[in-house]
Amino acid sequence: MNVPTDTLAVENRQALAQIRARTRAAHAALEAEPVFTRVADPQAPLSALGDFLAVLHAGLQPLEPALCVPPDRLYRPRLARLAADLQALGHPVPALQMRAWARPDADTRLGWLYVVEGSSLGATVLGRAWTGRCAAARRPLPAHFTDVPAGGHWAAVCAAVSACHDPEAVACAAEAVFAHWVDTARACGSGHGRSGEAHFKAL
């Protein structure tokens, strides 16, 4: 049976709304972690920026190999860029030994992408907030904040997520990534003022 196009469009919007609603609490829990609240503080020192990027780098280590699925370009590799950003800030790059996550099925990968690529939206806001402080410290603004794709990329990710087979599976996968980054932030200990001396450990 052929499903009318307008019906599919409504179902797709509902799927994305369902995923957003389901992951709202997990997203909020991550943003409440000290390393995330510190980097958003207008009075935070430059070390807070390094701590934040270190947690992003650490959390991506087990994910990036599984997210890179040529020729699909919805995921933009960024581990090397984050490492370069940390080095430019004089902040240690996390030396973690984390086992790569298994190659996911299509809906699981969409859930991971929803979290990882969605972080680019926040990077734009943080980049504007840190531009002056980096300049005052004579440090370059990290490329993580400047190499942000045009809005069309996020729209493409949302379109792919909206067209998923199982919104519940996508939401579960997204929640797992949010929880993974919470665990990473706590393992790094970067929310406790130990920049440069954080004891990174494998998760």
C-alpha positions as CSV (number, residue, x, y, z in Angstrom):
1,M,0.0,0.0,0.0
2,N,1.3,3.4,-0.9
3,V,1.4,5.9,2.0
4,P,0.6,9.5,1.0
5,T,3.6,11.9,1.1
6,D,1.9,14.3,3.5
7,T,1.3,11.4,5.9
8,L,4.9,10.4,5.8
9,A,5.9,14.0,6.5
10,V,3.8,14.1,9.6
11,E,5.1,10.8,10.8
12,N,8.7,12.0,10.2
13,R,8.1,15.2,12.3
14,Q,6.5,13.1,15.0
15,A,9.5,10.8,15.1
16,L,11.9,13.6,15.6
17,A,9.7,15.2,18.2
18,Q,9.5,11.9,20.0
19,I,13.3,11.5,20.0
20,R,13.8,15.0,21.3
21,A,11.3,14.5,24.1
22,R,12.7,11.2,25.1
23,T,16.3,12.5,25.3
24,R,15.6,15.8,27.0
25,A,16.4,14.6,30.5
26,A,19.6,12.9,29.4
27,H,20.7,16.0,27.6
28,A,20.0,18.2,30.6
29,A,22.0,15.8,32.8
30,L,25.0,16.2,30.6
31,E,24.7,20.0,30.5
32,A,24.6,20.0,34.3
33,E,28.0,18.4,34.6
34,P,30.6,20.9,36.1
35,V,32.8,20.8,33.0
36,F,29.8,22.0,30.9
37,T,28.6,24.6,33.3
38,R,32.1,26.0,33.7
39,V,32.7,26.5,30.0
40,A,29.5,28.4,29.7
41,D,30.4,30.7,32.6
42,P,31.5,34.2,31.3
43,Q,34.0,34.4,34.1
44,A,35.6,31.0,33.6
45,P,39.4,30.8,33.0
46,L,40.9,29.5,29.9
47,S,41.5,26.2,31.6
48,A,37.8,25.6,31.6
49,L,37.8,25.6,27.8
50,G,40.6,23.1,27.7
51,D,38.8,20.8,30.2
52,F,35.7,21.0,28.0
53,L,37.5,20.1,24.8
54,A,39.3,17.3,26.6
55,V,36.0,15.7,27.6
56,L,34.8,16.0,24.1
57,H,37.9,14.3,22.8
58,A,37.8,11.6,25.4
59,G,34.2,10.8,24.7
60,L,34.7,10.6,21.0
61,Q,37.5,8.2,21.0
62,P,35.4,5.0,21.2
63,L,32.7,6.5,19.0
64,E,34.4,8.0,16.0
65,P,35.6,4.7,14.3
66,A,32.1,3.4,14.4
67,L,30.5,6.6,13.1
68,C,32.8,6.8,10.0
69,V,30.8,4.9,7.4
70,P,31.9,5.9,3.9
71,P,30.4,7.2,1.7
72,D,28.0,8.6,4.2
73,R,29.1,12.1,5.3
74,L,26.6,12.8,8.1
75,Y,29.4,12.4,10.6
76,R,32.3,14.8,10.4
77,P,35.5,13.3,11.9
78,R,36.9,15.6,14.6
79,L,39.2,13.7,16.9
80,A,42.4,15.0,15.2
81,R,41.0,18.5,15.2
82,L,40.2,18.4,18.9
83,A,43.7,17.1,19.7
84,A,45.2,20.0,17.7
85,D,42.9,22.4,19.6
86,L,44.1,21.1,22.9
87,Q,47.7,21.3,22.0
88,A,47.2,24.9,20.8
89,L,45.7,25.7,24.2
90,G,48.6,24.0,26.0
91,H,46.2,21.5,27.5
92,P,47.0,17.8,27.8
93,V,45.3,15.5,25.3
94,P,43.5,12.7,27.1
95,A,45.6,9.5,26.9
96,L,42.8,7.1,27.2
97,Q,42.7,3.4,26.3
98,M,39.0,3.0,25.5
99,R,37.6,0.1,23.5
100,A,35.9,1.3,20.3
101,W,32.1,0.8,20.3
102,A,30.9,-1.9,17.9
103,R,29.7,-0.9,14.5
104,P,26.1,0.0,15.0
105,D,23.0,-0.7,13.0
106,A,21.4,2.1,11.1
107,D,19.0,3.4,13.8
108,T,21.6,3.2,16.5
109,R,24.0,5.2,14.4
110,L,21.4,7.8,13.9
111,G,21.0,8.1,17.6
112,W,24.7,8.6,18.1
113,L,24.8,11.2,15.2
114,Y,21.9,13.1,16.8
115,V,24.0,13.7,19.9
116,V,27.4,14.2,18.3
117,E,26.4,16.4,15.4
118,G,23.8,18.3,17.6
119,S,26.7,19.5,19.7
120,S,27.7,21.7,16.8
121,L,24.8,24.0,17.6
122,G,26.2,24.7,21.1
123,A,29.7,25.1,19.7
124,T,28.5,28.1,17.7
125,V,27.2,29.8,20.8
126,L,30.3,29.0,22.9
127,G,32.6,30.1,20.1
128,R,31.1,33.6,20.2
129,A,31.4,33.7,24.0
130,W,35.1,32.6,23.9
131,T,36.4,34.7,21.0
132,G,37.4,37.7,23.1
133,R,38.8,35.7,26.0
134,C,41.0,33.6,23.6
135,A,42.3,36.8,21.9
136,A,43.1,38.3,25.3
137,A,45.0,35.2,26.3
138,R,46.8,35.3,22.9
139,R,45.5,31.9,22.1
140,P,43.7,30.9,18.9
141,L,40.0,30.2,19.1
142,P,39.8,26.4,18.8
143,A,38.8,25.1,15.4
144,H,36.0,23.2,17.1
145,F,34.2,26.5,17.4
146,T,35.1,27.9,14.0
147,D,34.8,24.8,11.8
148,V,31.1,24.5,12.2
149,P,29.1,23.4,9.1
150,A,26.3,25.4,7.6
151,G,22.8,24.8,8.9
152,G,22.1,22.6,6.0
153,H,24.3,19.9,7.5
154,W,22.2,19.7,10.7
155,A,19.1,19.8,8.6
156,A,20.4,16.7,6.8
157,V,21.0,14.9,10.1
158,C,17.5,15.8,11.3
159,A,16.0,14.5,8.1
160,A,17.9,11.2,8.4
161,V,16.8,10.9,12.0
162,S,13.2,11.7,11.1
163,A,13.2,9.0,8.5
164,C,14.5,6.3,10.9
165,H,12.8,2.9,11.1
166,D,12.4,2.8,14.9
167,P,12.4,6.1,16.8
168,E,12.5,4.2,20.1
169,A,15.8,2.6,19.1
170,V,17.2,6.0,18.0
171,A,16.2,7.6,21.3
172,C,17.8,4.7,23.3
173,A,21.0,5.1,21.3
174,A,21.1,8.8,21.9
175,E,20.5,8.4,25.6
176,A,23.4,6.0,25.7
177,V,25.8,8.6,24.2
178,F,24.6,11.3,26.6
179,A,25.2,8.9,29.5
180,H,28.6,8.0,28.1
181,W,29.6,11.6,28.0
182,V,28.4,12.1,31.6
183,D,30.6,9.1,32.6
184,T,33.5,10.5,30.6
185,A,33.2,14.0,32.3
186,R,33.2,12.4,35.7
187,A,36.1,10.1,34.9
188,C,38.2,13.0,33.6
189,G,37.6,14.9,36.8
190,S,37.7,18.1,34.9
191,G,34.9,19.7,36.8
192,H,37.0,20.0,40.0
193,G,39.7,22.5,39.0
194,R,42.4,20.0,38.2
195,S,43.1,21.2,34.7
196,G,46.4,19.8,33.4
197,E,46.5,17.3,36.3
198,A,43.2,15.4,35.6
199,H,43.5,11.7,36.1
200,F,42.0,10.3,33.0
201,K,41.0,6.7,33.2
202,A,39.6,4.1,30.8
203,L,35.8,3.7,31.0
